[in-house]
Amino acid sequence: MKYYLLSFASISLFIACSSNLAANRKPDERKPISASYQIAAIEKEGVPSEIRLPGQLAAFEEVSIYPKVNGYIKTILVDIGSRVSKGQLLMELEAPELQQASLEARERYARSLAGFSIDKEHFERLMEASRTPGSISPLDLSTARSKMEADSALCNAEKSNWQMQQTMQTYLRVTAPFDGVITERNVHPGALISAADKSKPMLELKQVRHLRLQVDIPENIAVELNKMDSVSFSSSALPGKEMKAVIKRKSMDVNTQYRSERMEMDVNNSAGQLSPGMYADVRVLSKGNPNAFMVPKSAVITSTERQYIITIKNNKACETDVTTGNQANGKIEIYGNVHAGDPVIVNPADDMRNGDLVSE
């Protein structure tokens, strides 16, 4: 048993000494790499690639309809799924107190207008009489003018109040602000509604003939995309059918949590096959960064600490740190201290290190 332990220690000592000798060897004294390898030239070009991103369809326009005034539901002319046109009457409310307030406001305006008319006529007569010297005192004339102007202001205020009451009555008729479909209804005839209650809308209206395709695109891809660029998408609700859309809006704002930018595409849904809220699988074509360099994908070595390639300089292996971008068809974009035309080893050996001699 002691013999085996002694032999193992001797072998370990021999291996350690050999390793130290190899480590202390100068770079120029390293043995040339004898393994076969392939060399490619670094190219100044981006790598076009296609990425798949999750998207969501949303109504082009949508609105929650709340009551503007207090009242009772008189009639509802629509229900869930009803298609409506802009300006179409959706429901009617009734509020007797609003009608009473409008009548009172009109009466107050009529009284103030009558008082103003009398004061105006009185002032005009005094003005005419004042042409005769000494017939009318300046104080009486000034008093009549002030009373006429005060009644004029009061008349205008009562008129504005009456017009406001008339406007409030128009809120008893609820009309559609745009073409769309009623997607939610939470009230019924006879129900008392309050303008202060915002817990649930009376109706929900969405425009579905025209949809928005919303996609959050990674920032490194978003910078390459412009308005009117085309994308393809499909929906699990319509398997096997691929649709096209173009980018119409860019948010110009990067989400700091996900490092992505929201973009929207317009989708024609005149056939009514799609609905707001549907999931979409979006295919985006990235043109590649024109400032990037391109190498075979196998040339990039990835460890737990870094990414690098091995180029050849003066017949020696040179490790160069890089970052990567798009990749497709066996090619990958790289960024770093590299130049177009530099030779790079396509299939580096696992034991190849910086400074190793590379034999031709």
C-alpha positions as CSV (number, residue, x, y, z in Angstrom):
1,M,0.0,0.0,0.0
2,K,2.8,2.4,0.8
3,Y,4.4,1.6,-2.6
4,Y,1.4,2.8,-4.5
5,L,1.2,6.0,-2.5
6,L,4.9,6.7,-3.1
7,S,4.6,6.1,-6.8
8,F,1.6,8.4,-7.1
9,A,3.4,11.2,-5.3
10,S,6.4,10.8,-7.6
11,I,4.2,11.0,-10.7
12,S,2.4,14.1,-9.3
13,L,5.8,15.8,-8.7
14,F,6.9,15.0,-12.2
15,I,3.7,16.4,-13.7
16,A,4.0,19.6,-11.6
17,C,7.6,20.1,-12.7
18,S,6.7,19.7,-16.3
19,S,3.9,22.2,-16.0
20,N,6.1,24.7,-14.4
21,L,8.6,24.4,-17.2
22,A,5.9,24.9,-19.8
23,A,4.6,27.9,-17.9
24,N,8.0,29.5,-17.6
25,R,8.7,29.0,-21.3
26,K,8.8,32.3,-23.2
27,P,6.1,32.9,-25.8
28,D,8.6,32.7,-28.6
29,E,9.7,29.3,-27.4
30,R,6.2,27.8,-27.5
31,K,5.8,24.9,-29.8
32,P,3.9,25.8,-33.0
33,I,0.3,24.6,-33.2
34,S,0.2,21.5,-35.3
35,A,-3.5,21.0,-35.4
36,S,-5.2,21.9,-38.7
37,Y,-7.3,25.1,-38.7
38,Q,-9.3,27.2,-41.1
39,I,-8.8,30.9,-41.6
40,A,-11.3,33.5,-42.8
41,A,-11.1,37.2,-43.3
42,I,-13.1,39.6,-41.1
43,E,-15.7,41.4,-43.2
44,K,-17.1,44.9,-42.8
45,E,-20.8,44.0,-43.0
46,G,-23.9,43.5,-40.9
47,V,-25.8,40.2,-40.7
48,P,-29.5,40.4,-41.7
49,S,-31.6,38.2,-39.4
50,E,-35.2,37.5,-38.6
51,I,-36.4,37.6,-35.1
52,R,-39.8,36.6,-33.6
53,L,-41.4,38.8,-31.0
54,P,-44.7,38.6,-29.1
55,G,-47.2,41.3,-30.0
56,Q,-50.7,42.2,-29.1
57,L,-53.6,43.6,-31.2
58,A,-55.5,46.6,-29.8
59,A,-58.4,48.7,-31.0
60,F,-57.3,51.7,-33.0
61,E,-59.7,53.8,-30.9
62,E,-61.5,52.9,-27.7
63,V,-63.5,54.8,-25.2
64,S,-65.3,54.2,-21.9
65,I,-68.5,56.1,-21.8
66,Y,-69.5,57.5,-18.4
67,P,-72.5,59.7,-17.5
68,K,-71.9,63.4,-17.5
69,V,-75.0,64.2,-15.4
70,N,-77.1,62.4,-12.8
71,G,-80.3,60.8,-14.0
72,Y,-82.2,57.6,-14.8
73,I,-81.7,55.4,-17.8
74,K,-84.6,55.9,-20.1
75,T,-83.7,53.7,-23.1
76,I,-80.7,51.7,-24.3
77,L,-80.6,51.2,-28.0
78,V,-77.4,49.0,-28.2
79,D,-76.0,45.9,-26.6
80,I,-72.7,44.0,-26.6
81,G,-71.6,43.3,-30.2
82,S,-73.7,46.1,-31.7
83,R,-72.0,47.9,-34.5
84,V,-72.6,51.6,-34.4
85,S,-71.7,54.7,-36.5
86,K,-70.3,58.0,-35.5
87,G,-73.1,60.2,-34.1
88,Q,-75.5,57.3,-33.6
89,L,-77.8,57.5,-30.6
90,L,-76.7,54.9,-28.0
91,M,-78.9,55.6,-25.0
92,E,-81.2,58.3,-23.5
93,L,-81.3,59.5,-19.9
94,E,-84.0,61.4,-18.1
95,A,-83.5,64.1,-15.4
96,P,-86.6,66.2,-14.7
97,E,-84.6,68.5,-12.4
98,L,-82.4,69.5,-15.4
99,Q,-85.4,70.5,-17.4
100,Q,-86.8,72.5,-14.4
101,A,-83.5,74.2,-14.0
102,S,-83.4,75.1,-17.7
103,L,-86.9,76.6,-17.5
104,E,-85.9,78.7,-14.4
105,A,-82.8,79.9,-16.1
106,R,-84.7,81.0,-19.1
107,E,-87.2,82.9,-17.0
108,R,-84.4,84.7,-15.1
109,Y,-82.8,85.7,-18.4
110,A,-86.1,87.0,-19.7
111,R,-86.6,89.2,-16.6
112,S,-83.1,90.5,-16.7
113,L,-83.5,91.3,-20.4
114,A,-86.7,93.2,-19.8
115,G,-85.1,95.2,-17.0
116,F,-82.1,96.0,-19.2
117,S,-84.4,97.1,-22.0
118,I,-86.2,99.5,-19.7
119,D,-83.0,101.0,-18.3
120,K,-81.6,101.4,-21.7
121,E,-84.6,103.2,-23.0
122,H,-84.6,105.5,-19.9
123,F,-80.9,106.3,-20.4
124,E,-81.5,107.1,-24.1
125,R,-84.3,109.5,-23.2
126,L,-82.2,111.2,-20.6
127,M,-79.4,111.6,-23.1
128,E,-81.9,113.2,-25.6
129,A,-83.2,115.5,-23.0
130,S,-79.7,116.5,-21.8
131,R,-79.2,118.3,-25.1
132,T,-81.2,121.1,-23.7
133,P,-78.9,122.9,-21.3
134,G,-79.9,122.7,-17.6
135,S,-82.7,120.2,-18.1
136,I,-80.9,117.1,-16.8
137,S,-78.2,117.1,-14.1
138,P,-75.0,115.3,-14.9
139,L,-75.4,113.1,-11.8
140,D,-78.8,111.8,-13.0
141,L,-77.4,111.0,-16.4
142,S,-74.4,109.1,-14.8
143,T,-76.6,107.2,-12.5
144,A,-78.8,106.1,-15.4
145,R,-75.8,105.0,-17.4
146,S,-74.4,102.9,-14.5
147,K,-77.7,101.2,-13.9
148,M,-78.1,100.3,-17.6
149,E,-74.5,98.8,-17.7
150,A,-75.1,96.8,-14.5
151,D,-78.4,95.4,-15.9
152,S,-76.6,94.6,-19.1
153,A,-74.0,92.5,-17.2
154,L,-76.7,90.8,-15.2
155,C,-78.6,90.0,-18.4
156,N,-75.4,88.4,-20.0
157,A,-74.8,86.3,-16.9
158,E,-78.4,85.0,-16.9
159,K,-78.1,84.2,-20.6
160,S,-74.9,82.2,-20.1
161,N,-76.5,80.3,-17.3
162,W,-79.5,79.4,-19.5
163,Q,-77.2,78.3,-22.3
164,M,-75.3,76.1,-19.8
165,Q,-78.5,74.5,-18.6
166,Q,-79.4,73.8,-22.3
167,T,-76.0,72.2,-22.8
168,M,-76.5,70.0,-19.7
169,Q,-79.7,68.7,-21.3
170,T,-77.8,67.5,-24.4
171,Y,-75.8,65.1,-22.1
172,L,-79.0,63.2,-21.7
173,R,-78.6,61.8,-25.2
174,V,-75.5,59.7,-25.5
175,T,-74.1,59.3,-29.0
176,A,-71.2,57.4,-30.5
177,P,-68.0,59.4,-30.9
178,F,-66.7,57.2,-33.7
179,D,-67.6,54.0,-35.7
180,G,-67.1,50.8,-33.7
181,V,-68.5,48.0,-31.7
182,I,-70.0,48.0,-28.3
183,T,-67.8,45.6,-26.3
184,E,-69.2,46.2,-22.8
185,R,-72.5,47.2,-21.3
186,N,-73.0,47.7,-17.5
187,V,-76.4,49.5,-17.2
188,H,-80.1,48.8,-17.9
189,P,-83.2,50.9,-18.3
190,G,-84.5,52.4,-15.1
191,A,-81.1,52.4,-13.4
192,L,-80.0,55.5,-11.5
193,I,-76.6,56.7,-12.5
194,S,-74.3,59.3,-11.0
195,A,-71.7,61.4,-12.7
196,A,-69.4,61.0,-9.7
197,D,-69.4,57.2,-10.0
198,K,-66.4,56.1,-12.1
199,S,-66.2,52.5,-11.0
200,K,-67.6,51.1,-14.2
201,P,-68.5,52.7,-17.6
202,M,-72.0,52.6,-18.9
203,L,-70.7,51.4,-22.3
204,E,-67.3,50.5,-23.8
205,L,-66.9,51.3,-27.5
206,K,-63.9,50.1,-29.6
207,Q,-63.0,50.6,-33.3
208,V,-62.3,47.1,-34.7
209,R,-62.2,47.6,-38.4
210,H,-58.8,49.2,-37.9
211,L,-56.5,47.7,-35.3
212,R,-53.1,48.5,-33.8
213,L,-50.4,45.9,-33.6
214,Q,-48.2,46.8,-30.6
215,V,-44.8,45.2,-30.4
216,D,-41.9,45.9,-27.9
217,I,-38.7,45.6,-30.0
218,P,-35.2,45.3,-28.4
219,E,-33.3,48.6,-28.6
220,N,-30.5,47.1,-30.7
221,I,-33.0,46.1,-33.3
222,A,-35.3,49.2,-32.9
223,V,-32.5,51.6,-34.1
224,E,-32.5,49.8,-37.5
225,L,-36.2,50.0,-38.1
226,N,-38.0,53.0,-39.7
227,K,-41.5,54.0,-40.4
228,M,-43.1,52.1,-43.3
229,D,-40.8,49.1,-42.8
230,S,-42.8,45.9,-43.3
231,V,-43.3,43.1,-40.7
232,S,-45.2,39.8,-40.9
233,F,-47.3,38.4,-38.1
234,S,-49.7,35.5,-37.4
235,S,-52.2,34.7,-34.7
236,S,-53.0,31.4,-33.0
237,A,-56.7,32.2,-33.7
238,L,-56.0,31.9,-37.4
239,P,-53.4,29.1,-37.8
240,G,-51.5,28.9,-41.0
241,K,-52.5,32.5,-42.1
242,E,-49.7,35.0,-42.3
243,M,-50.5,38.7,-42.5
244,K,-48.5,41.9,-43.3
245,A,-48.3,45.2,-41.6
246,V,-46.1,48.3,-41.8
247,I,-44.6,50.3,-39.0
248,K,-46.6,53.6,-38.6
249,R,-45.6,54.8,-35.1
250,K,-42.4,54.7,-33.0
251,S,-42.6,55.7,-29.4
252,M,-39.0,57.1,-29.4
253,D,-38.8,56.0,-25.8
254,V,-36.9,52.9,-24.4
255,N,-38.4,51.0,-21.6
256,T,-35.6,51.0,-19.0
257,Q,-36.7,47.7,-17.5
258,Y,-36.9,45.6,-20.6
259,R,-34.6,47.7,-22.9
260,S,-37.2,47.8,-25.6
261,E,-39.1,50.4,-27.7
262,R,-42.8,50.2,-28.4
263,M,-43.8,50.3,-32.0
264,E,-47.2,50.2,-33.6
265,M,-48.4,48.9,-37.0
266,D,-51.8,49.5,-38.5
267,V,-53.8,46.4,-39.4
268,N,-56.8,46.4,-41.7
269,N,-59.5,44.3,-40.1
270,S,-62.4,45.0,-42.4
271,A,-63.1,41.2,-42.6
272,G,-63.6,41.1,-38.8
273,Q,-61.4,38.0,-38.3
274,L,-59.2,39.7,-35.7
275,S,-60.2,41.1,-32.3
276,P,-58.6,43.5,-29.9
277,G,-56.6,41.7,-27.2
278,M,-55.5,38.8,-29.5
279,Y,-51.9,37.6,-29.2
280,A,-49.7,38.0,-32.3
281,D,-46.5,36.3,-33.3
282,V,-44.5,39.0,-35.1
283,R,-41.5,38.4,-37.4
284,V,-39.2,41.3,-37.8
285,L,-36.4,41.5,-40.3
286,S,-33.3,43.1,-38.9
287,K,-31.2,44.5,-41.7
288,G,-28.0,44.3,-39.7
289,N,-25.7,47.1,-38.5
290,P,-23.6,48.5,-41.3
291,N,-20.9,49.5,-38.8
292,A,-20.6,45.9,-37.6
293,F,-18.0,43.3,-38.6
294,M,-18.9,39.8,-39.7
295,V,-17.2,36.4,-39.0
296,P,-18.2,32.8,-39.0
297,K,-20.2,32.0,-35.9
298,S,-17.7,29.2,-34.9
299,A,-14.9,31.8,-34.7
300,V,-16.4,33.4,-31.5
301,I,-15.4,31.7,-28.3
302,T,-17.7,32.3,-25.3
303,S,-16.6,31.6,-21.8
304,T,-18.2,32.4,-18.5
305,E,-16.2,35.6,-18.3
306,R,-15.8,36.9,-21.9
307,Q,-16.3,36.6,-25.6
308,Y,-13.4,36.7,-27.9
309,I,-12.0,35.7,-31.3
310,I,-8.5,34.5,-32.2
311,T,-6.8,36.5,-35.0
312,I,-3.4,35.9,-36.4
313,K,-0.7,38.6,-36.1
314,N,2.9,37.9,-37.1
315,N,2.2,34.1,-37.1
316,K,0.9,34.3,-33.5
317,A,-2.5,33.7,-32.1
318,C,-4.0,36.9,-30.7
319,E,-7.1,36.9,-28.5
320,T,-9.4,39.9,-29.1
321,D,-12.4,40.6,-26.9
322,V,-15.6,41.3,-28.9
323,T,-19.3,41.8,-28.3
324,T,-21.8,40.2,-30.7
325,G,-24.9,41.2,-32.5
326,N,-27.2,39.6,-35.1
327,Q,-26.5,36.1,-36.2
328,A,-27.9,34.0,-39.1
329,N,-26.8,31.3,-41.5
330,G,-23.6,30.6,-39.7
331,K,-22.5,34.2,-39.6
332,I,-22.4,36.6,-36.6
333,E,-21.8,40.3,-36.1
334,I,-18.9,41.4,-33.8
335,Y,-17.8,44.7,-32.4
336,G,-14.3,45.4,-31.0
337,N,-10.8,46.3,-31.8
338,V,-10.8,44.5,-35.2
339,H,-10.4,45.6,-38.8
340,A,-11.8,44.4,-42.1
341,G,-9.5,41.8,-43.7
342,D,-7.9,40.6,-40.5
343,P,-7.4,36.8,-40.5
344,V,-9.4,35.0,-37.9
345,I,-9.3,31.3,-37.0
346,V,-12.6,29.8,-37.8
347,N,-12.1,26.5,-35.8
348,P,-9.8,27.4,-32.9
349,A,-8.6,24.5,-30.7
350,D,-9.7,24.3,-27.1
351,D,-6.0,24.6,-25.9
352,M,-5.1,27.5,-28.2
353,R,-3.9,30.5,-26.2
354,N,-2.8,34.0,-26.7
355,G,0.7,34.1,-28.2
356,D,0.8,30.6,-29.5
357,L,2.8,30.2,-32.8
358,V,0.6,29.4,-35.7
359,S,2.4,27.4,-38.4
360,E,1.4,27.8,-42.0
